[in-house]
Amino acid sequence: SGEMRTTPVNPLRLEGRRYLVSPRGHTQWVRNLRVAGVAELRVGRRTETVRAVELADTEKVPVLRAYLRAWAWEVGAFFDGVDADATDAELAAIAGRHPVFAITPA
């Protein structure tokens, strides 16, 4: 639609890179980001424009594990009982349901 929308997200920093994970799956913000390729992240008064590249399911396991370590208390219910201590195979099995984007400054 081209209309600006606001959605709370939990950016993740892992091994020098930043990511956005969609715990609720293929939501509207995910669809919009796929089309636009850029987004504005706001923390307080600070705004940063970022480019986003979606990861393939095969790349998501370490990101999902780190995300669950950091944010499970808030979003764990959306991961169908899979947590940060899950096996790589268990995380890979849910990877397709949780889009992950690598983000960099635009």
N, C-alpha and C positions, 0 to 999 in steps of 0.2 A: 504493500500500500504506500510505502514511502513515508509513513507516519512514524514519528519518534515514539518509542515505547520504553518503559522502565521496568526492568526485571532484576530482582536480587540474584546475584551469583556469588560463588565462592572461588575466586581465582586461586590456583595452586602453583607454587613454585617448586620445581623438582630438577635437580642437577643443572641449575643455571637457566632453565627454560620455564616459561609460564604456560598454564593451561586453563581452559574452561571446560568443566565437565557438566553434563546435564543429568542430574540424578533422576529426574522425572521422565527421561526418555526424549522422544522426538517431539518436543514442544514447539510452540510458535516462535520463541526466540531462536531456537535451533534452525528452524526453516528460514527465518529472516536472515540469520547470520550466514547460512549457506549461500543465499542469493546475493547478499550485499558484500560479503567477504571482509567487511570492516565493522567496527563497533566502537562506541564510546564507553569507557569504564570510568565511573565516578566514585571517588572515595572522599567524602566530605565535600570540600570546595574544589578539590583537584580533579580534573578531567583529562583523560588520556585516550587518544584515538589509537586503536590497535587493528592490525590485520589478523585474520584468523584462517588457519588451514586445518581442515578436519583430518584426524588421524584414521588410518585403516584399523579395523578391528584387531589385526595382528600386532599393532603397536600400542594398544591401550592397556595391557595388563599391568605394567609398572606404574602407570599413571593412575589407574583405578585403585590399585593397592595403596598408593600414597594418599590419594583423595579420601579413601575410607579411613585411613589412619588419622587424617586431619579433621574430617568432617562427619564421621559416622554418627556422632552424638546428635547431629542435626538432620542428616539425610539417610541414615542407615535403613530406615523402613522402606525406602524405594529400591533397595538392592536384593529383595527376596531372600533374606537370610544369609547372603554372602557378605563376608566381612574382610577386613585387612589380613586376617590369618588364613584365608582361603588358599587353596592350591592355585597354581597358574591355570590349570585346566578349568577350575570352577570360575575364575575370573574371565577367562577366555569365553566361556559359555554364555556369560551375560554381557559381554562387550558390545554386541550388536544392538542391545537395548539402551545403551548409554553413550550418546555422541560425546566425543572429546575433540577439542580444538586446541592446537598450539597457537599462542598469540605472541605477536611481536609489535613493537611500536610502528605506527604507520608513517 
